[in-house]
Amino acid sequence: MSVTFKALESYQGDFSFHNSPEAIARFPFPFPEDSYMYSVNIEPATPRDPGSVFEHWFDIDEHYRSEVVERARVLEMDPRRCLVMPHMQQAAWDTLEMLMTHLAADYPEWFRLTRNGDRWIWENHALDICQHFTFGDSDTLPYEPLEYITRQIQGDVALLDQRDNDLFMDAGMVTCPADWSLAFDAGMSFKQWHAPVPMAHQLGVFDRALKYLLNIQVDSPVRRLNWTMTINPRLDSSPETFHEWGHERGLVTPENVARLVHLRVELQFMARLPRSNALFFGIRTYLISLEELVTNPVWACRLHRVLRDLPEAIADYKGLTLYRQTVVDWLSQFDPDANNR
């Protein structure tokens, strides 16, 4: 797929972000059924469907430049959004190599990687970057390796150290989280950082997921979709900035619901890093407003049914309680069976 970048958009302030018709068509709608419940919905991350978000390991789309600018803005305000514990340095270099290799192979019009032993040249034509550096030597880069390369991608990254038959969040770049904090979760085990999730523990979802993730092999990555909802197209909905966005949940009315409420979908990508044996956990976020989403009648009808029947505990955990009924009522016009219940 040939990528064309849009003019710079904002994810705060005037919220100028919007999706082109092409971006709407490739949006990863997360509901295969008319109802939703937590499950281990993990599949092999085999490249498929040319032009879709599943075509490559790492998706670059029309919002690339805007998201990179947004990441830089958040990092300027809060440098703690990038964290690497000392024992995760090798995993950071692993990540840099994996991202550079795949971006150069999958988007050759924008990225190029030239290697001569440990002397590398990285070219990012989308951002006018040409960097000569020595692989393994942080002093030859303007930032530490994880920060350097993740400043040039869309989506967040957590690096999970595998030890004691568990996974620990010991490094990451997280500037666009859905109500969680790297600074808070750093050093936690897999079940510890998932502790707030309701119902899934009783269903044994995380036991099965952890067992699966511990056995991921090099060059056999997996992926899954996760979802929530966000008011305004705001990427950084972290606890650190709750004072900026928390009140927006109370602003939704029948008149503005289509414009304000956005479905927020995470394409989560998990890959084994070869040198460090750490697990790369990528969280690529996609946003779509309700008014954009309902241009697909099938999605509009299904989202109505999912939200209408969503268990209260899940709705509350996802922060939907204040405006859920307003969304359901508005979406009912797109469900031909809405009046038969």
N, C-alpha and C positions, 0 to 999 in steps of 0.2 A: 504494500500500500504506500502510495506517495503521500507524504504529510504536508499540508499547507497550514501555516501558523496564522492565527488571527491577530489583529491588533491587540495591544495590551488591555486586559480587563482587570477589574478590581474585585476582591473577595471581602471587602469591608468598605465602610463609608458609603459611596453611591451604589455599590453592588452592580457594576456594569456587566458582570458575567452573564452569558447566555449561550445556549447550544445552537449550532447551525442544524439544518435538517439532516445533514450527513451524520453529525454527532448524535442526534436523537436516534437515528436508525441503528447505530451501533452501540447504543447504551446497553449495559449488561443488566437487563431486567431480571431480578433475582427469584421470581416466584414461578416454579413449574406447575403449581397447583393453586386451587382457590383458598387454601388455608396454609398456615405456617406454624411449625413447631421446631424447636432446636433439634438438630441432627448432625451427624458426622458427614456432612455433604462434601467430602473430599474426593477429587478425581485426579488422575494423572494429568500433568500440565503439558499434554501433547499439543504442539502447535496445530491449529485447525482454523477453518473458516476464514479464508483470506479477506482482509479488510476489517475483521472483527477485533475485539479486544483480546481474543484468544489466539491471534495469529502468531505472536511472538512471546518470548518469556517476559519482555518488558515493553509495555505499550506506551508509545509517544503519540499524542494527538494534537488537535488544533489549539489546545489551551497550554501547550508546553511552555512557551516563553512567559506567559502570565503566571503560571504556577511557580516557575523558578524565581521570578521577581517576588512573589508572595513569600516564598521560603526565605529569601534573603531578608525581607522586611521583618519576619518573625524572629529570625536569628539575631538581627540587630537589637531587637527589643529584649530578647531572652536567649543568650548563648547557651544556656543549659539544655536547650532542646536537642543538642548533639552531645552524646556522652559515650565515652569508650573507656572501660576499665582496663588497667594495665595488661591483664592476661588476654585481652581481646585484640591486641595489635595485629596478630597474624590473621585473624578473621577479618579485620578491616582491609588488609591488603588483598585477601581472598575476594572480598566484595568488590573492591576497585577493579580487579582483573575480570571478574565475571561480568560486571556491568559494561565495562569498556569493550570487552570481546563481543558481547551480544549486540550492543547498540551499533558497533561498527559493522557487524555482519548483517544486521536486519535493516539498518537505515543508512546505507552507504552514501546517500546524497547529503547527509548531515554530519556523520561521525566517521572518523578514521583513526585506526590504531596501528602504529608502526613499531615493531620490536626488533632490537638488535642486542641480543643477550639481555642484560638488565637495564639497558638504555632504551627508554621508550619515548615515543612522541604521540601525544593525544591531541586530536583536532576535533573541536566541536564548532562546526560552521554555523549552527543555529545561534550560538552565543559569541561568535568571533573569538574563540579560544584556540590557541596553539601552545601546548605545554610540553617542553622537553623535561624529562625527569628520570631518575634512577629508581627502578622498582625496588621497594624495600627500604628506601631512604626518605624519610619524611621531610628532611631539610631541603629536598629538591622540589617540594610542592608548596604552594602558598597556604595550604591548610593541611591538617592531618588527613590521611588517605580516605577515611570514611566520610569526613565532612566534605572533602574536595569533590568526590564523585557524586555524593548524594545531593549536593547543591545543584547538580546538573540533571536530576531526574524528577519525574513526577511521582508523588506518593511517598509514604513514610517507610522506614526500614527499622526493624529490630533484629539484632544479632543475638542468638540464643546459644549459650554455652551448654554443652551436654556433659553431665557428670552425675554420678550417684543415681543413675537410671531416671534422670529428670532433666528438664530444660530450665535455664535461668536467663532472665533478661539482663544481660551484662553490657550491652552496647546498643546504640541506635541513633537515628535521626528522625525525630518526631515533631513536625511543625503543623500537621493538619489532622490531629486526632479527633475522634468522635467521643469526647467527654472522658478522656483518660490522660494520664501524665507519665511520661518516661521518667522524670525526676522522682516520682512517687513509686513507680513500679520497678525501678532499677534494682537488680539483685534478687528480685522475687522469683520463686519457682512457678512453673506452669499453672498449677492449681491455685497458688496464692494470688496471682494477678487476675485469674478468672473467678475468684471467690464471690464478687458481687452479682454474678449472673444468676438469675433465678431459674428454678426448675431443671436446668440442664444437669446439675449435680445428681438430683434424684433419678434422672433418666440414665445416668451413667455415661453421658455424652463425653465428658472430659477424660474419663478413664480410657475410653476407646480411642479418643483423639490423640492423647499423649502416647499411647502404645504405638499407634500408627506413625506419629511424627518421629519417634525415637528410631524407627527402622527405615527412614528415608535414606536412599543411597545416592551417591554422587551421580549426576547426569540423569536422575529420575525424579525430577521435581513434581510437586503436586499443587493444586489450587482449590479454592473454594470461594463462594460469594457470601458476604455478610451484608446486613443492611440496617439502617435506622432512618430517621428523618431529621431535617435541619431547617430552622427558620432563616430565610435569606440564604443566598449561595455563599455561605461562610465556611471556609476550609478549616480555620483554626477555631474549633470549638473545644478547647482544652479547659481543664479546671483552672489553670492559671489566668485565663481570660474570661471566666464565667461572669465577672462583673460587666463585661461588654455585651454578652449575648444571652445571659440567663433570662432577663426580663422579656426578651422577644417572643418567648413562648406564649405570653399573655396578650400579644398584639394581634393574634389571628382572628379575623372576622369572616362572615360569609362573603363579604365584598372583596377582601384581599387574599383569601386563602389560596387561590390558584397561583398568585404571583409570589407570595411569601413562602409557602411550604414547599420544601424540596425533598424528594426521595434521595437518600445518600447511600450509595452502594460501594462496598469495598471488594475489590478483587484481591484476595489474599494469595500470595505465592510463596511456597516454601521449598527451599533447595539446600542440599548438603554442600558445604564448602570443603574443597578437597584437602587443603593443607591443615587447616585448624580443626576440622570435623565439627565446626559450629554449624548451626542451622540459620540460614538466611530467611527472614520472615518479612516479605514485602507487603505493604498495604496500599494499594493504588485506589484512590477515591474518585468516584464519579458522582456528579450532582446533576439533577434534572428537576425543574420546577413542575408543579402539577399541570400548569397550562401547557407546558411542552409535552409532558407525559401523555396527556389525554388525546394528543394527535394520533396515538395508536389506540383504537377502541378496545382491543383485546386487553392491553395493559390497564386501561382505565377501569374496565369491568372487574378484572381480577384484583387490582389493588383495593377496590371498594370492598370486596368480599374478604380479603385478607385482614384488612384493618377492622372491619365490622366484627369479625369473629375472633380477633386476637385475644388471647388470655390476658386478663387485667395485669397480672404480675409482669408479663413481658412488656406490655404497653407502658407500664410505670417505669420499668428499668430503662427503656429506650427514651424516656422523657416525653412521651406522646400524650399523657393524660389530659393536660390543659386544653389541647386543641384537637384531639382525636375525633370527637363527635362532629366538630365542624367540618373536618376533612371527609368523614364518612358521609355526612349529609350532602356535601357538595358533589362527591363522587357518585352518589346514588343515581344521578341523572344519566350516568353512562352504563348502568346495570339494568338490562331489560327485565330482570326478575326481582328488582329491589322492592317492589310493592306487593310481592307475593309472599313475603315473610310475615 
